[in-house]
Amino acid sequence: MSFSGDVKEELLRKMPPARHCQMAELAGLFHSCGQIGTDADGNVHIGFATQGDQVVRKGFTLLKKTFNIVGEINEKNPSFMEFLTKMGDPEKIVDPLIIKNSCCQRSFLRGAFLGSGSVNDPAKTYHLEFICSTNEKAKQIQAVIKGFGISTKITTRRKSYVVYLKEGESIVELLSVIEAPGSLMEMENARIYKEVNNTVNRRVNCEMSNIRKTVNASSRQIEDIIYIRDHYGLDKLPASLAEMASVRLEFPEAALGELGEHLDPPVGKSGVNHRLRRLGEMAEKLRGGFLP
């Protein structure tokens, strides 16, 4: 099962204890995937248009708990008109009175996510979204989420409006809002793994870059020293430079600090760098035909 499926499975097991919260979750579900239609005999029916059978069952469970409706939802049911009056047109926004309380807003978002939401596998990329049929419905979801201090954006996709988040921390916060602690922990673990992995990669890349720089510098220094040796002679150099040249040839892979420890007396990195730079300048003069 996908991570999005795992989140929904966890949310399906959550049932608010209070009727007003059950009503809010039903509203979120109905206004995200609810439909009103007529059959061949002209009877009006209400249903849920979603790919998940478990989501549909959750919808009917909420209907039973809130309106005592069992089985088909049609005009023959005595609670049909009460349901329509309370829920309203599924193509319009949810009645603000249904979601005026913070607890009901959590339930509303949970229902909306079950009906039209999805979230990517956090091991790959961070993305959570709600697909809405109208811009007004998208703005309502965005406003409710904003009430919990979470910022979202809205974009269009074909004929739909999409409320989405792309920040891992924001998605974690929203999973907490809709009360999916198991999925929240799974995402946090994935985030930690990615962050550690990225940190390790950055450090390795940095170390490799430093090694390359050291190797390149060492190769250039050795090349200069050999040129001086072959075209001038190391024995003609000042004692400090001759010693530096010999030590560099003896320890071609050593860093500056390590080279300095092999000198007598030992010299710091800046001193080693100064001597090697002078050797490099001398080699350039020799290549240009100028004797020291």
VENHU-V345048 format. One record per residue. N is the residue number from 1. RES is the residue in one small letter. OMEGA is omega in degrees with one decimal (NA if undefined). NEAR is the number of other C-alpha atoms within 12 Angstrom. D_CENTER is the distance of its C-alpha to the mean C-alpha in whole Angstrom. Layout:
n = <N | N>
res = <RES | RES>
omega = <OMEGA | OMEGA>
near = <NEAR | NEAR>
d_center = <D_CENTER | D_CENTER>
This chain:
n = <1 | 2 | 3 | 4 | 5 | 6 | 7 | 8 | 9 | 10 | 11 | 12 | 13 | 14 | 15 | 16 | 17 | 18 | 19 | 20 | 21 | 22 | 23 | 24 | 25 | 26 | 27 | 28 | 29 | 30 | 31 | 32 | 33 | 34 | 35 | 36 | 37 | 38 | 39 | 40 | 41 | 42 | 43 | 44 | 45 | 46 | 47 | 48 | 49 | 50 | 51 | 52 | 53 | 54 | 55 | 56 | 57 | 58 | 59 | 60 | 61 | 62 | 63 | 64 | 65 | 66 | 67 | 68 | 69 | 70 | 71 | 72 | 73 | 74 | 75 | 76 | 77 | 78 | 79 | 80 | 81 | 82 | 83 | 84 | 85 | 86 | 87 | 88 | 89 | 90 | 91 | 92 | 93 | 94 | 95 | 96 | 97 | 98 | 99 | 100 | 101 | 102 | 103 | 104 | 105 | 106 | 107 | 108 | 109 | 110 | 111 | 112 | 113 | 114 | 115 | 116 | 117 | 118 | 119 | 120 | 121 | 122 | 123 | 124 | 125 | 126 | 127 | 128 | 129 | 130 | 131 | 132 | 133 | 134 | 135 | 136 | 137 | 138 | 139 | 140 | 141 | 142 | 143 | 144 | 145 | 146 | 147 | 148 | 149 | 150 | 151 | 152 | 153 | 154 | 155 | 156 | 157 | 158 | 159 | 160 | 161 | 162 | 163 | 164 | 165 | 166 | 167 | 168 | 169 | 170 | 171 | 172 | 173 | 174 | 175 | 176 | 177 | 178 | 179 | 180 | 181 | 182 | 183 | 184 | 185 | 186 | 187 | 188 | 189 | 190 | 191 | 192 | 193 | 194 | 195 | 196 | 197 | 198 | 199 | 200 | 201 | 202 | 203 | 204 | 205 | 206 | 207 | 208 | 209 | 210 | 211 | 212 | 213 | 214 | 215 | 216 | 217 | 218 | 219 | 220 | 221 | 222 | 223 | 224 | 225 | 226 | 227 | 228 | 229 | 230 | 231 | 232 | 233 | 234 | 235 | 236 | 237 | 238 | 239 | 240 | 241 | 242 | 243 | 244 | 245 | 246 | 247 | 248 | 249 | 250 | 251 | 252 | 253 | 254 | 255 | 256 | 257 | 258 | 259 | 260 | 261 | 262 | 263 | 264 | 265 | 266 | 267 | 268 | 269 | 270 | 271 | 272 | 273 | 274 | 275 | 276 | 277 | 278 | 279 | 280 | 281 | 282 | 283 | 284 | 285 | 286 | 287 | 288 | 289 | 290 | 291 | 292>
res = <m | s | f | s | g | d | v | k | e | e | l | l | r | k | m | p | p | a | r | h | c | q | m | a | e | l | a | g | l | f | h | s | c | g | q | i | g | t | d | a | d | g | n | v | h | i | g | f | a | t | q | g | d | q | v | v | r | k | g | f | t | l | l | k | k | t | f | n | i | v | g | e | i | n | e | k | n | p | s | f | m | e | f | l | t | k | m | g | d | p | e | k | i | v | d | p | l | i | i | k | n | s | c | c | q | r | s | f | l | r | g | a | f | l | g | s | g | s | v | n | d | p | a | k | t | y | h | l | e | f | i | c | s | t | n | e | k | a | k | q | i | q | a | v | i | k | g | f | g | i | s | t | k | i | t | t | r | r | k | s | y | v | v | y | l | k | e | g | e | s | i | v | e | l | l | s | v | i | e | a | p | g | s | l | m | e | m | e | n | a | r | i | y | k | e | v | n | n | t | v | n | r | r | v | n | c | e | m | s | n | i | r | k | t | v | n | a | s | s | r | q | i | e | d | i | i | y | i | r | d | h | y | g | l | d | k | l | p | a | s | l | a | e | m | a | s | v | r | l | e | f | p | e | a | a | l | g | e | l | g | e | h | l | d | p | p | v | g | k | s | g | v | n | h | r | l | r | r | l | g | e | m | a | e | k | l | r | g | g | f | l | p>
omega = <179.4 | 177.7 | 178.1 | 177.4 | 177.8 | 179.2 | -178.7 | 178.8 | 177.8 | -179.7 | 179.9 | -179.3 | -178.4 | 177.4 | -180.0 | -178.9 | -176.5 | -178.4 | -178.3 | 176.8 | 175.3 | 178.0 | -179.4 | 178.3 | 176.4 | 178.7 | 178.4 | 179.3 | -176.9 | -178.2 | 176.3 | -179.8 | 179.0 | 179.0 | 174.1 | -178.9 | 179.0 | 177.4 | -176.8 | 179.9 | 178.6 | 178.7 | -179.8 | 179.9 | 175.7 | -179.9 | 179.4 | -179.6 | 179.7 | -177.8 | -176.5 | 178.2 | -179.5 | 177.4 | 177.4 | 179.2 | 177.0 | 178.3 | -179.7 | 175.0 | 178.0 | 177.7 | 179.8 | -176.8 | -174.6 | -176.7 | -179.5 | 177.5 | 179.6 | 179.8 | -176.9 | 177.0 | 178.8 | -173.2 | 177.8 | -179.6 | -177.6 | -179.6 | -175.4 | -176.6 | 177.1 | 178.9 | -178.7 | -179.5 | -177.8 | -175.4 | -178.7 | -179.5 | -178.9 | 178.4 | 177.6 | -178.8 | 177.9 | 177.3 | -178.1 | 179.7 | -179.6 | -175.2 | -178.0 | -179.2 | -179.7 | -179.8 | 179.2 | 177.2 | 176.0 | -179.5 | 177.8 | 180.0 | 177.3 | 178.7 | 179.6 | 178.9 | 178.1 | -176.3 | -173.9 | -176.5 | 174.4 | 178.3 | -178.6 | 174.0 | -176.5 | 177.2 | -178.5 | -179.1 | 179.7 | 178.0 | 174.9 | -177.4 | 170.9 | 177.9 | -176.5 | -178.8 | 179.4 | 178.8 | -180.0 | 179.1 | 177.8 | -179.9 | 178.5 | 178.2 | 178.9 | -178.7 | 179.7 | 178.8 | 179.7 | 178.7 | 177.0 | 176.8 | -178.0 | -178.9 | 177.4 | 174.7 | 178.5 | 174.6 | 177.6 | 176.7 | -172.6 | -179.3 | -176.4 | 176.0 | -172.7 | 172.2 | -173.8 | 174.9 | 179.1 | 178.3 | -178.3 | -179.0 | 179.5 | 178.9 | 177.0 | 179.6 | -179.8 | 176.1 | 176.1 | -179.7 | -177.5 | 172.6 | 174.8 | -173.8 | 179.7 | 179.0 | 178.0 | -179.6 | 178.5 | 179.5 | 178.4 | 178.6 | 178.6 | 178.9 | 179.9 | 180.0 | -179.5 | -179.1 | 178.2 | -179.6 | 179.2 | 178.5 | 178.5 | 179.9 | 179.1 | -179.6 | 178.5 | 179.1 | 178.2 | 179.0 | 179.3 | 178.6 | 179.0 | 178.9 | 179.0 | 179.0 | 179.7 | -179.6 | -179.9 | 179.5 | 179.9 | 179.9 | 179.9 | 179.8 | -180.0 | 177.8 | 178.9 | -178.4 | 178.9 | 179.2 | 177.9 | -179.3 | -174.8 | -174.2 | -179.2 | -179.3 | -178.2 | -178.2 | 179.7 | -178.6 | 170.2 | -174.7 | -177.2 | -179.9 | 178.2 | 178.1 | -179.9 | -179.8 | -178.7 | -179.3 | 179.6 | 178.0 | -179.2 | -178.9 | -173.9 | -175.8 | -175.8 | 174.8 | -175.4 | -179.0 | 179.8 | 178.5 | -179.1 | -179.4 | -179.6 | 178.5 | -179.5 | -0.1 | 179.6 | -178.4 | 179.0 | -177.4 | -178.2 | 178.5 | 178.2 | -179.3 | 179.1 | -178.9 | 179.4 | 177.8 | 177.9 | 176.8 | 178.5 | 179.8 | 179.1 | 178.8 | 179.0 | 178.1 | 178.3 | 178.9 | -179.9 | 178.4 | -180.0 | 176.8 | 178.2 | NA>
near = <9 | 16 | 26 | 30 | 23 | 24 | 38 | 35 | 25 | 26 | 37 | 33 | 20 | 27 | 29 | 30 | 17 | 17 | 22 | 29 | 33 | 36 | 44 | 41 | 47 | 52 | 49 | 49 | 44 | 46 | 47 | 45 | 35 | 36 | 28 | 25 | 20 | 15 | 12 | 8 | 8 | 11 | 17 | 21 | 25 | 35 | 31 | 35 | 24 | 25 | 15 | 21 | 18 | 21 | 38 | 28 | 26 | 34 | 45 | 31 | 27 | 36 | 36 | 23 | 23 | 30 | 29 | 21 | 25 | 21 | 21 | 23 | 32 | 26 | 22 | 17 | 21 | 16 | 23 | 29 | 20 | 19 | 29 | 29 | 15 | 25 | 37 | 26 | 23 | 34 | 24 | 26 | 32 | 39 | 26 | 24 | 19 | 28 | 33 | 20 | 19 | 23 | 28 | 33 | 41 | 42 | 44 | 44 | 50 | 50 | 45 | 45 | 48 | 50 | 42 | 39 | 38 | 31 | 37 | 27 | 27 | 33 | 22 | 16 | 19 | 27 | 30 | 35 | 39 | 43 | 35 | 40 | 29 | 27 | 25 | 23 | 34 | 37 | 28 | 33 | 46 | 33 | 24 | 36 | 38 | 24 | 22 | 23 | 16 | 27 | 24 | 31 | 26 | 28 | 22 | 19 | 17 | 11 | 12 | 21 | 27 | 34 | 41 | 36 | 32 | 23 | 24 | 31 | 24 | 28 | 37 | 33 | 29 | 40 | 39 | 27 | 31 | 41 | 31 | 33 | 22 | 23 | 33 | 32 | 20 | 22 | 38 | 26 | 19 | 25 | 25 | 18 | 17 | 20 | 17 | 14 | 15 | 14 | 14 | 14 | 15 | 14 | 14 | 14 | 14 | 14 | 14 | 14 | 15 | 15 | 17 | 16 | 16 | 20 | 20 | 17 | 24 | 30 | 23 | 25 | 38 | 30 | 24 | 32 | 40 | 25 | 24 | 33 | 24 | 16 | 23 | 24 | 23 | 27 | 19 | 18 | 24 | 17 | 15 | 26 | 31 | 26 | 29 | 40 | 43 | 29 | 32 | 37 | 26 | 17 | 24 | 25 | 24 | 25 | 29 | 32 | 21 | 20 | 33 | 29 | 21 | 25 | 28 | 15 | 14 | 20 | 22 | 20 | 20 | 16 | 22 | 33 | 26 | 19 | 33 | 36 | 25 | 26 | 37 | 29 | 24 | 32 | 33 | 23 | 19 | 23 | 19 | 12 | 12 | 14 | 17 | 20>
d_center = <20 | 16 | 14 | 14 | 18 | 18 | 16 | 19 | 22 | 21 | 21 | 24 | 26 | 26 | 29 | 29 | 33 | 34 | 35 | 34 | 30 | 31 | 32 | 29 | 27 | 30 | 30 | 26 | 26 | 30 | 28 | 25 | 27 | 31 | 34 | 37 | 40 | 44 | 45 | 48 | 51 | 49 | 47 | 44 | 41 | 38 | 35 | 31 | 30 | 27 | 26 | 26 | 29 | 28 | 27 | 30 | 32 | 30 | 31 | 34 | 34 | 33 | 36 | 38 | 37 | 37 | 40 | 42 | 41 | 42 | 42 | 42 | 41 | 44 | 46 | 49 | 47 | 48 | 45 | 43 | 44 | 43 | 40 | 40 | 41 | 38 | 35 | 36 | 36 | 32 | 32 | 32 | 30 | 30 | 33 | 32 | 34 | 32 | 29 | 31 | 30 | 27 | 27 | 28 | 25 | 22 | 25 | 24 | 21 | 21 | 24 | 22 | 19 | 21 | 23 | 21 | 17 | 14 | 11 | 9 | 9 | 6 | 8 | 8 | 5 | 3 | 7 | 10 | 13 | 17 | 20 | 23 | 26 | 27 | 26 | 27 | 26 | 22 | 23 | 24 | 21 | 19 | 22 | 22 | 18 | 19 | 22 | 19 | 18 | 15 | 15 | 14 | 15 | 18 | 19 | 21 | 21 | 25 | 27 | 24 | 22 | 18 | 16 | 13 | 9 | 6 | 5 | 4 | 8 | 9 | 8 | 10 | 12 | 13 | 14 | 16 | 18 | 19 | 20 | 18 | 18 | 18 | 14 | 13 | 14 | 13 | 9 | 10 | 12 | 9 | 7 | 11 | 12 | 9 | 10 | 13 | 14 | 12 | 15 | 18 | 17 | 18 | 21 | 22 | 22 | 23 | 26 | 27 | 27 | 30 | 31 | 32 | 33 | 36 | 37 | 37 | 39 | 41 | 42 | 43 | 45 | 47 | 48 | 50 | 51 | 53 | 54 | 56 | 57 | 59 | 60 | 61 | 61 | 59 | 62 | 63 | 60 | 60 | 59 | 56 | 55 | 56 | 55 | 52 | 52 | 53 | 50 | 48 | 50 | 50 | 46 | 44 | 41 | 41 | 39 | 41 | 41 | 43 | 45 | 46 | 47 | 50 | 52 | 55 | 54 | 51 | 49 | 45 | 42 | 44 | 47 | 46 | 44 | 47 | 49 | 47 | 47 | 51 | 51 | 49 | 51 | 54 | 53 | 52 | 55 | 57 | 55 | 56 | 60 | 60 | 62 | 61>
